[in-house]
Amino acid sequence: MINTKNLKHRLMAAKFAVWDLHLYIVTHPEDCEAKQMMREYKEKYMALLSEYECRFGAITSKDDENCTWTTVPFPWVNGSDC
């Protein structure tokens, strides 16, 4: 069973791998194998992000027509003008 914690953990791991490979490629631009691995991890990250957002909602505040948080009052809004 996939829960939010498990999926977030996998998402963060994929994002870390992309960033780590990016840093490696900066110092080793001729390493084609590392570039291919980075592309694969980017695809994995995007797939995990899409799965997370489909199951649990947006993980960032990016514009998304499926997000409902922009249409409801924020918790601190109590009807006053202050």
C-alpha positions in Angstrom: 0.0 0.0 0.0 1.3 3.4 -0.9 0.7 6.1 1.6 1.7 9.8 1.6 4.8 9.3 3.7 6.1 6.5 1.5 5.5 8.3 -1.7 7.1 11.6 -0.4 10.2 9.6 0.6 10.5 8.1 -2.9 9.9 11.5 -4.4 12.6 13.2 -2.3 15.0 10.3 -3.1 14.5 10.8 -6.8 14.9 14.6 -6.5 18.1 14.1 -4.5 19.5 11.7 -7.2 18.8 14.3 -9.9 20.5 17.0 -8.0 23.5 14.9 -7.1 23.9 13.8 -10.7 23.6 17.4 -11.8 26.4 18.4 -9.5 28.5 15.5 -10.8 27.9 16.4 -14.4 29.0 20.0 -13.8 32.5 18.7 -13.0 32.4 15.8 -15.5 30.5 17.1 -18.6 31.8 14.3 -20.8 30.2 11.5 -18.8 27.4 10.4 -21.1 26.3 7.6 -18.7 25.8 10.1 -15.9 23.7 12.3 -18.2 21.6 9.3 -19.2 21.1 8.4 -15.5 20.0 12.0 -14.8 17.4 11.9 -17.6 16.1 8.6 -16.2 15.9 10.0 -12.6 14.2 13.1 -13.9 11.5 11.0 -15.6 11.1 8.9 -12.4 10.8 12.1 -10.4 8.2 13.5 -12.7 6.2 10.2 -12.7 6.3 10.1 -8.9 5.3 13.8 -8.6 2.4 13.2 -11.0 1.3 10.1 -8.9 1.6 12.0 -5.7 -0.5 15.0 -7.0 -3.1 12.7 -8.4 -3.5 10.8 -5.1 -2.9 13.5 -2.5 -3.1 16.9 -4.2 -0.5 19.5 -5.2 2.8 19.3 -3.4 3.8 22.9 -4.4 1.9 26.1 -4.8 2.3 26.1 -8.6 -0.7 27.0 -10.7 -2.9 24.0 -11.0 -6.5 24.0 -12.1 -7.2 20.9 -9.9 -6.0 22.7 -6.7 -8.9 23.6 -4.4 -6.8 25.4 -1.8 -6.9 28.6 -3.8 -10.8 28.7 -3.7 -11.3 28.3 0.0 -10.5 30.9 2.7 -7.2 30.5 4.5 -7.4 29.2 8.1 -6.5 32.6 9.5 -9.2 34.5 7.6 -12.0 35.2 10.1 -14.1 37.7 8.2 -12.5 40.8 9.6 -10.7 43.4 7.5 -7.6 43.3 9.7 
